[in-house]
């Protein structure tokens, strides 16, 4: 059976399982639709949280960024795993004790203000929308290869599946579906990694193989990382293991990206809502711990997967005659995500530092990357003849390594699961924010549960349409767009949630001013540098890292305004004291 046939078979079988689970879990009550009740044990909720967390950025794009940028890409791994430690220690137990459905609901009640609720709604919707647009791009990339269709069609097909997940299953259906999804995703990631590790080094454990020696071929006996550094150097790239040398990010920028991702994790709306679905404060802590464990299983494998992919890609194509490369190369060429331009007419693929095609958007000259390249672009002046989109790195790895077709099928199903599961959670945040927090809490308190449910589903449908359009024309690679969303979360929600729990003097005026100041600063910078690709003008910090500065702006503004305004009502202060009191745990 061919690789494509295996891919169809495995993908259809797995997604058929998801649909059955979701259909059997249809939720009719408002509480079940939004937060899945409170009966889920921590280990299952931890799996569901991990599934919601492992997006297209985590599953597909991080490995590609590490493969193409080397050590600098590790900031994504450090930031996204570190955030769960903050969640478990600082936020999860207290959010559970407050017992609110959503982040805007917490903000509105803690800061005794519909204006604060409205500001939080705006932030939640913006964060979730940016995030879901990245997932749409991921779905498009996967289906473009799977179905051999253009990305526009692929995104539309994927959005239809997302719509079914989010609208007809609610959060209850998603929680149970995501337990299954996590198992599929982690197996889809680890099995190919173990097989490729064994093929390259003879060691079946990817993390150990990363430090092992190459088992065969012209580099036999060399350490894998040493061979990669030499390969990169010979082709004009920075060393794969270099951190802050030429071609790498500055220490300040790497620190800011790590901080933005870490604190953004602790302020992400669709993750925080998971801690309302457990029965106790202790269960909330355990949920965060289990989620960290399940996420770490994937993230600890990413560096090895990236190194294997980089080594196999260079070994398989550089200096090879075009008519002798494997079929995988021509299949990816059909998508426009792999482009070869024979600049010297010798029929040999030359891969080196520099742009193969004229860039369509401004890029960081040190990274040798551009977001969007299409075959119609004019050849660039460099000697490099090959463009490979980093987002496809993990998807093409099994084909490059010559693994059996069922492995590719499993990997495609896992990648599609990652994109779709996260999208469903994000869409529910948007739907619940507008239907429950805005319409029910602020416009029509007499609205029935059925009316809220229908409105929420309608909002999800509209959001899917808008996200499909934006997802076709992304400003950056998938993981980078996801990082934009995390920066917005760090600069808007984390400070006012943390201060709202641990500083009872925080006022509604301070929270509103802090949220708007933080997200405005970060949002405008991301639009300017991330979307319009202007030079990073603030200390050389990239759009992915500016959320760290926006967070500091939020803290400063919230504190200053709170000190200049009257303290919160006494009942609010008493509630916060009670939340922090271990004796009050129910």
LUMDO-805619 format. One line per 10 residues: number of its first residue (from 0); for each residue x, y, z of C-alpha. Coordinates in steps of 0.001 Angstrom, whole numbers. Example, Ala and Ser with C-alpha at 12.3 -4.5 7.8 and 13.67 -1.06 7.14 Angstrom:
<sites>
0 = 12300 -4500 7800 ~ 13670 -1060 7140;
</sites>
This chain:
<sites>
0 = 0 0 0 ~ 1329 3452 -916 ~ 2182 6154 1616 ~ -747 8275 448 ~ -3165 5354 776 ~ -1881 4634 4279 ~ -2258 8305 5146 ~ -5883 8359 4038 ~ -6666 5125 5847 ~ -5090 6089 9166;
10 = -6407 9655 9097 ~ -9984 8665 8260 ~ -9987 5935 10913 ~ -8678 8229 13646 ~ -10945 11123 12799 ~ -13893 8779 12569 ~ -13131 7827 16153 ~ -13061 11506 17152 ~ -16412 12179 15497 ~ -18037 9219 17249;
20 = -16760 10350 20642 ~ -17807 13944 20018 ~ -21258 12902 18776 ~ -21862 10740 21841 ~ -20832 13620 24084 ~ -23165 16290 22700 ~ -23745 18815 25442 ~ -27083 20535 25793 ~ -26529 22510 28960 ~ -24686 25826 29021;
30 = -22301 24694 31768 ~ -21419 21539 29880 ~ -20883 23449 26644 ~ -18444 25917 28144 ~ -16507 24053 30821 ~ -17523 20383 30749 ~ -18824 20256 34301 ~ -16522 19504 37224 ~ -16394 15722 37246 ~ -13207 15074 35247;
40 = -10288 13623 37287 ~ -6969 15529 37131 ~ -5119 12999 34980 ~ -7793 13121 32276 ~ -8075 16879 32504 ~ -4273 17047 32298 ~ -4385 15029 29085 ~ -7154 17237 27710 ~ -5164 20352 28614 ~ -2066 18947 26913;
50 = -4088 18106 23805 ~ -5509 21625 23769 ~ -1995 22937 24246 ~ -159 20881 21620 ~ -1137 23013 18671 ~ 158 23042 15122 ~ 2908 25310 16427 ~ 4077 22733 18958 ~ 3592 19650 16808 ~ 4821 20963 13458;
60 = 6473 24324 13590 ~ 8835 24278 16582 ~ 10852 21390 15170 ~ 11104 23290 11886 ~ 12290 26473 13581 ~ 14915 24556 15565 ~ 15992 22698 12422 ~ 16484 25943 10500 ~ 17672 28276 13284 ~ 19436 25834 15596;
70 = 19854 26637 19258 ~ 17905 29890 19029 ~ 14714 27930 18444 ~ 14996 26350 21890 ~ 13443 29450 23474 ~ 10033 28163 22412 ~ 10560 24906 24275 ~ 11811 26597 27451 ~ 9087 29230 27484 ~ 6139 26971 26815;
80 = 7102 24309 29354 ~ 8102 26801 32053 ~ 4693 28411 31906 ~ 3038 25358 33435 ~ 5182 25707 36552 ~ 3810 29219 37003 ~ 296 27925 36436 ~ 601 25189 39046 ~ 2134 27446 41699 ~ 601 30873 41181;
90 = -2754 30596 39453 ~ -4434 27196 39100 ~ -5585 26581 42703 ~ -6896 30096 43185 ~ -8794 30158 39919 ~ -10527 26923 40919 ~ -11519 28369 44296 ~ -13037 31432 42658 ~ -15179 29112 40530 ~ -15733 31314 37481;
100 = -16450 29951 34003 ~ -14059 32156 32009 ~ -11228 34652 32420 ~ -13437 37667 31548 ~ -15930 36472 34154 ~ -13159 36319 36758 ~ -11968 39795 35793 ~ -15478 41241 35871 ~ -16255 39834 39326 ~ -12838 40403 40906;
110 = -12690 43967 39654 ~ -16407 44639 40297 ~ -16855 46288 36922 ~ -18544 45574 33611 ~ -15952 47844 32028 ~ -13207 45525 33281 ~ -15192 42578 31938 ~ -15481 44268 28542 ~ -11739 44993 28445 ~ -11011 41355 29301;
120 = -13434 40216 26609 ~ -11607 42281 24027 ~ -8256 40833 25089 ~ -9522 37233 25158 ~ -11063 37499 21711 ~ -7963 39105 20197 ~ -5605 36533 21729 ~ -7741 33582 20710 ~ -8317 34874 17192 ~ -4595 35374 16507;
130 = -3937 31906 17883 ~ -6651 30214 15833 ~ -5398 31862 12637 ~ -2080 30073 13145 ~ -3918 26774 13490 ~ -5767 27389 10235 ~ -2425 27768 8498 ~ -1286 24502 10045 ~ -4406 22711 8860 ~ -3865 24104 5378;
140 = -283 22839 5213 ~ -1289 19362 6339 ~ -4258 19003 4008 ~ -2382 20536 1081 ~ 4 17575 1246 ~ -2630 15010 2147 ~ -5158 15964 -519 ~ -2812 17533 -3094 ~ -4979 20657 -3157 ~ -4136 24333 -2877;
150 = -4012 25778 598 ~ -7241 27779 182 ~ -9265 24611 -334 ~ -7375 22771 2392 ~ -8108 25446 4987 ~ -11814 25418 4123 ~ -11993 21643 4538 ~ -10143 21803 7842 ~ -12359 24589 9128 ~ -15406 22420 8502;
160 = -14017 19713 10777 ~ -13150 22333 13416 ~ -16682 23680 13216 ~ -18129 20224 13915 ~ -15827 19737 16921 ~ -16440 23094 18541 ~ -20103 23661 17737 ~ -21767 20288 18124 ~ -19668 18795 20917 ~ -19131 21728 23229;
170 = -16370 21524 25819 ~ -17752 18273 27190 ~ -17296 16544 23872 ~ -13899 18139 23454 ~ -12599 17017 26870 ~ -13293 13363 26139 ~ -12200 13684 22546 ~ -8973 15362 23610 ~ -7985 12516 25910 ~ -8010 10317 22825;
180 = -6361 13045 20790 ~ -3443 13362 23174 ~ -2711 9647 22993 ~ -2784 9768 19194 ~ -622 12906 19055 ~ 2101 11686 21375 ~ 2318 8327 19606 ~ 2356 10081 16229 ~ 5282 12207 17380 ~ 7332 9620 19264;
190 = 7071 6615 16947 ~ 8623 8326 13873 ~ 11206 9991 16123 ~ 12271 6637 17566 ~ 12432 4992 14141 ~ 14505 7813 12627 ~ 16787 7894 15677 ~ 17436 4184 15244 ~ 18112 4613 11534 ~ 20641 7436 11986;
200 = 22437 6452 15202 ~ 21276 2952 16092 ~ 19847 4330 19358 ~ 16041 4033 19638 ~ 15649 6801 22238 ~ 15602 10186 20425 ~ 16974 12197 23349 ~ 19944 9841 23687 ~ 20418 9652 19929 ~ 20815 13443 19781;
210 = 24121 13032 21613 ~ 25057 9838 19807 ~ 27230 9043 16807 ~ 26081 8440 13249 ~ 25855 4718 12527 ~ 26510 4630 8780 ~ 27315 6638 5684 ~ 30051 9155 4997 ~ 29694 10642 8494 ~ 29842 7282 10275;
220 = 31429 7551 13713 ~ 30944 11316 14022 ~ 28729 12788 16688 ~ 25455 13892 15123 ~ 25702 17483 16377 ~ 29316 17779 15212 ~ 28306 16557 11761 ~ 25446 19068 11671 ~ 27714 21941 12659 ~ 30133 20973 9886;
230 = 27330 20641 7330 ~ 25944 24057 8208 ~ 29387 25622 8097 ~ 30189 24112 4699 ~ 26933 25522 3299 ~ 27446 28984 4785 ~ 24952 28689 7651 ~ 25655 29413 11305 ~ 26607 26373 13381 ~ 23562 24383 14459;
240 = 24616 24509 18117 ~ 25660 28181 18168 ~ 23690 30364 20545 ~ 24682 34012 20542 ~ 27266 34120 17799 ~ 26795 35397 14238 ~ 23394 34441 12922 ~ 21909 33849 16373 ~ 19501 35904 18432 ~ 20762 38320 21057;
250 = 20646 37295 24698 ~ 18080 40000 25417 ~ 15753 38883 22641 ~ 15981 35214 23634 ~ 15236 36177 27237 ~ 12245 38277 26205 ~ 10813 35532 23989 ~ 11188 32997 26802 ~ 9531 35329 29323 ~ 6694 36233 26943;
260 = 5941 32581 26199 ~ 6232 31523 29829 ~ 3977 34207 31277 ~ 1718 34042 28240 ~ 1129 30377 29036 ~ -26 31383 32504 ~ -2439 33916 31020 ~ -3852 32010 28062 ~ -7677 31975 28215 ~ -8361 28557 26695;
270 = -5834 26932 29053 ~ -6983 28722 32210 ~ -10569 27589 31623 ~ -9437 23974 32070 ~ -8901 24595 35771 ~ -12609 25209 36277 ~ -13360 21612 35236 ~ -11781 19881 38253 ~ -13515 19174 41572 ~ -11042 20763 44005;
280 = -8054 23031 44472 ~ -5738 20046 44890 ~ -7074 18639 41634 ~ -6288 21950 39936 ~ -2640 21672 40994 ~ -2518 18050 39868 ~ -4071 18990 36535 ~ -1281 21506 35923 ~ 1356 18964 36958 ~ -56 16251 34701;
290 = -367 18713 31827 ~ 3306 19670 32224 ~ 4309 16007 32223 ~ 2287 15199 29118 ~ 3496 18291 27242 ~ 7117 17635 28245 ~ 6995 14198 26624 ~ 6692 15979 23291 ~ 8880 19025 23920 ~ 11834 16976 25170;
300 = 11793 15170 21829 ~ 11685 18315 19651 ~ 15469 19050 19573 ~ 16233 15513 18458 ~ 13515 15549 15791 ~ 14844 18874 14501 ~ 18415 17601 14310 ~ 17385 14391 12538 ~ 15314 16355 10022 ~ 18105 18836 9288;
310 = 20675 16091 8808 ~ 18449 13977 6567 ~ 17304 16950 4484 ~ 20809 18160 3678 ~ 22092 14630 3077 ~ 19175 13776 791 ~ 19048 16788 -1522 ~ 22225 18853 -1525 ~ 24389 18056 -4517 ~ 21911 15502 -5851;
320 = 20576 15451 -9407 ~ 16963 16580 -9507 ~ 15861 13545 -11505 ~ 17355 11260 -8849 ~ 15724 12670 -5714 ~ 12912 10701 -4152 ~ 9242 11191 -4950 ~ 8614 13054 -1685 ~ 10462 16063 -3110 ~ 8183 16402 -6126;
330 = 5070 15814 -4023 ~ 5961 18747 -1772 ~ 6810 20857 -4804 ~ 3148 20609 -5811 ~ 2188 22510 -2645 ~ 4599 25386 -3272 ~ 6186 24775 125 ~ 9288 23257 -1483 ~ 10714 25203 -4418 ~ 13794 24418 -6505;
340 = 15175 26874 -9055 ~ 17982 25547 -11276 ~ 19920 28803 -11479 ~ 22980 27431 -13263 ~ 21129 24925 -15442 ~ 23165 21899 -14338 ~ 20232 19880 -13001 ~ 21899 19603 -9580 ~ 20191 20843 -6404 ~ 22409 23376 -4635;
350 = 21384 24162 -1057 ~ 23304 26907 737 ~ 22968 30141 2690 ~ 20900 32783 943 ~ 17469 33150 -609 ~ 16507 30843 -3434 ~ 13778 33256 -4550 ~ 13177 36956 -4201 ~ 11561 37510 -847 ~ 7893 38416 -761;
360 = 8176 39939 2689 ~ 10945 41577 4669 ~ 12910 39029 6659 ~ 15567 38889 9315 ~ 18751 38808 7284 ~ 20420 36585 9877 ~ 17794 33862 9606 ~ 17813 33340 5840 ~ 14070 32832 5868 ~ 10952 34424 4478;
370 = 7371 33666 5269 ~ 5836 33216 1859 ~ 7582 31980 -1256 ~ 5815 30800 -4373 ~ 7249 29261 -7539 ~ 6337 32387 -9514 ~ 8788 34509 -7512 ~ 11903 35574 -9393 ~ 15158 33756 -8516 ~ 17337 35636 -6035;
380 = 20974 36515 -6656 ~ 22405 33986 -4174 ~ 23720 30581 -5194 ~ 21074 28825 -3121 ~ 18562 27023 -5345 ~ 16280 25453 -2749 ~ 13519 26824 -533 ~ 11916 24587 2089 ~ 9209 25976 4359 ~ 10254 25157 7948;
390 = 6655 24347 8879 ~ 6750 21164 6781 ~ 9944 19830 8372 ~ 8356 17199 10581 ~ 5807 16121 7972 ~ 8428 15384 5345 ~ 10845 13625 7741 ~ 9342 10102 7476 ~ 9348 10316 3679 ~ 12955 11498 3564;
400 = 13947 8682 5918 ~ 12080 6127 3804 ~ 9864 4933 6648 ~ 6789 2764 5959 ~ 3664 4490 4685 ~ 1683 3899 7877 ~ 4194 6052 9793 ~ 3449 9022 7546 ~ -268 8365 7977 ~ 56 8359 11754;
410 = 2143 11539 11711 ~ -313 13386 9456 ~ -3208 12328 11683 ~ -1311 13542 14743 ~ -459 16886 13169 ~ -4021 17413 12012 ~ -5255 16504 15471 ~ -2923 19070 17049 ~ -4216 21868 14843 ~ -7889 20949 15077;
420 = -8039 20292 18818 ~ -6440 23607 19714 ~ -8637 25439 17233 ~ -11762 23994 18819 ~ -10731 25155 22284 ~ -9899 28631 21025 ~ -13180 28965 19178 ~ -15058 28035 22323 ~ -13234 30794 24210 ~ -14403 33301 21602;
430 = -17942 31929 21554 ~ -18284 31838 25337 ~ -16714 35280 25735 ~ -19300 36897 23496 ~ -22337 34727 24257 ~ -21898 34302 28001 ~ -19689 37121 29281 ~ -20865 39860 26943 ~ -24431 38996 25912 ~ -25682 37219 29037;
440 = -23745 39087 31711 ~ -23871 42572 30186 ~ -26722 42761 27632 ~ -29491 40288 28439 ~ -29273 38615 31880 ~ -32627 36931 31202 ~ -31352 35040 28173 ~ -32131 31333 28313 ~ -29432 28683 28169 ~ -30691 27651 24731;
450 = -30403 31197 23395 ~ -26870 31510 24767 ~ -25913 28176 23242 ~ -27267 29102 19806 ~ -25577 32490 19920 ~ -22278 30914 20949 ~ -22443 28466 18067 ~ -23265 31232 15606 ~ -20282 33245 16812 ~ -18037 30205 16392;
460 = -19250 29809 12799 ~ -18488 33442 11945 ~ -15076 33216 13612 ~ -14211 30103 11601 ~ -14936 31971 8377 ~ -12794 34957 9375 ~ -9947 32774 10639 ~ -9947 30772 7402 ~ -9388 33953 5430 ~ -6620 35235 7692;
470 = -5003 31799 7957 ~ -4351 31722 4226 ~ -2177 34851 4445 ~ -178 34491 7685 ~ 2425 37071 8743 ~ 4968 34472 9905 ~ 5526 30770 10456 ~ 2979 28917 12561 ~ 4989 28849 15810 ~ 5828 32531 15450;
480 = 2175 33518 15002 ~ 1341 31416 18060 ~ 4067 33316 19928 ~ 2328 36587 19011 ~ -789 35328 20792 ~ 1233 34367 23851 ~ 2840 37794 23946 ~ -612 39367 23923 ~ -1712 37059 26760 ~ 1368 37885 28829;
490 = 893 41621 28382 ~ -2837 41628 29130 ~ -4035 38848 31444 ~ -1143 37576 33534 ~ -465 40792 35500 ~ -4075 41525 36379 ~ -4818 37897 37314 ~ -1705 37648 39497 ~ -2251 41020 41160 ~ -5948 40315 41486;
500 = -5147 37237 43569 ~ -2161 38415 45604 ~ -2708 42172 46004 ~ -6172 43007 47232 ~ -5485 46733 46747 ~ -5665 46288 42955 ~ -8574 48360 41670 ~ -10831 48057 38667 ~ -9439 51289 37228 ~ -5906 49945 37581;
510 = -6774 46610 35974 ~ -8536 48236 33027 ~ -5710 50698 32439 ~ -3073 47970 32791 ~ -4785 45552 30407 ~ -5337 48168 27732 ~ -1847 49651 28092 ~ -117 46268 27942 ~ -2050 44806 25035 ~ -1983 48092 23101;
520 = 1788 48386 23378 ~ 2402 44751 22441 ~ -331 44634 19809 ~ 848 47717 17945 ~ 4454 46505 18041 ~ 3437 43061 16750 ~ 1444 44639 13924 ~ 4351 46883 12982 ~ 7204 44375 13302 ~ 5426 41032 12917;
530 = 2795 41825 10284 ~ 4354 44712 8349 ~ 7916 43454 8918 ~ 9439 46749 10006 ~ 12792 46637 11774 ~ 12481 45835 15518 ~ 13025 49312 16957 ~ 12747 48603 20708 ~ 16160 47307 21849 ~ 16167 44899 18911;
540 = 13406 42815 20506 ~ 11384 40773 18024 ~ 7601 40670 17757 ~ 7663 37275 19478 ~ 9394 38717 22547 ~ 7739 42114 22936 ~ 5050 40637 25181 ~ 7619 40578 27995 ~ 7917 44362 27803 ~ 4150 44745 27451;
550 = 3740 42705 30627 ~ 6025 45090 32531 ~ 4022 48018 31155 ~ 849 46352 32429 ~ 2289 45777 35909 ~ 3525 49366 36154 ~ 291 50951 34940 ~ -1920 48692 37073 ~ 72 49472 40215 ~ 259 53208 39583;
560 = -3415 53663 38765 ~ -4489 51412 41656 ~ -2528 53559 44102 ~ -4156 56702 42712 ~ -7729 55393 42968 ~ -9920 54333 45928 ~ -9390 50757 47183 ~ -11810 47980 46187 ~ -14989 47418 48233 ~ -14449 45525 51473;
570 = -16388 42478 50275 ~ -13990 42122 47331 ~ -10999 42327 49651 ~ -12573 39726 51944 ~ -13147 37416 48980 ~ -9490 37652 47975 ~ -8392 36940 51547 ~ -10637 33887 51548 ~ -9269 32651 48221 ~ -5712 32769 49562;
580 = -6650 31027 52817 ~ -5858 27276 52652 ~ -8458 26551 55327 ~ -11194 27753 52993 ~ -10494 25086 50404 ~ -13718 23267 49622;
</sites>
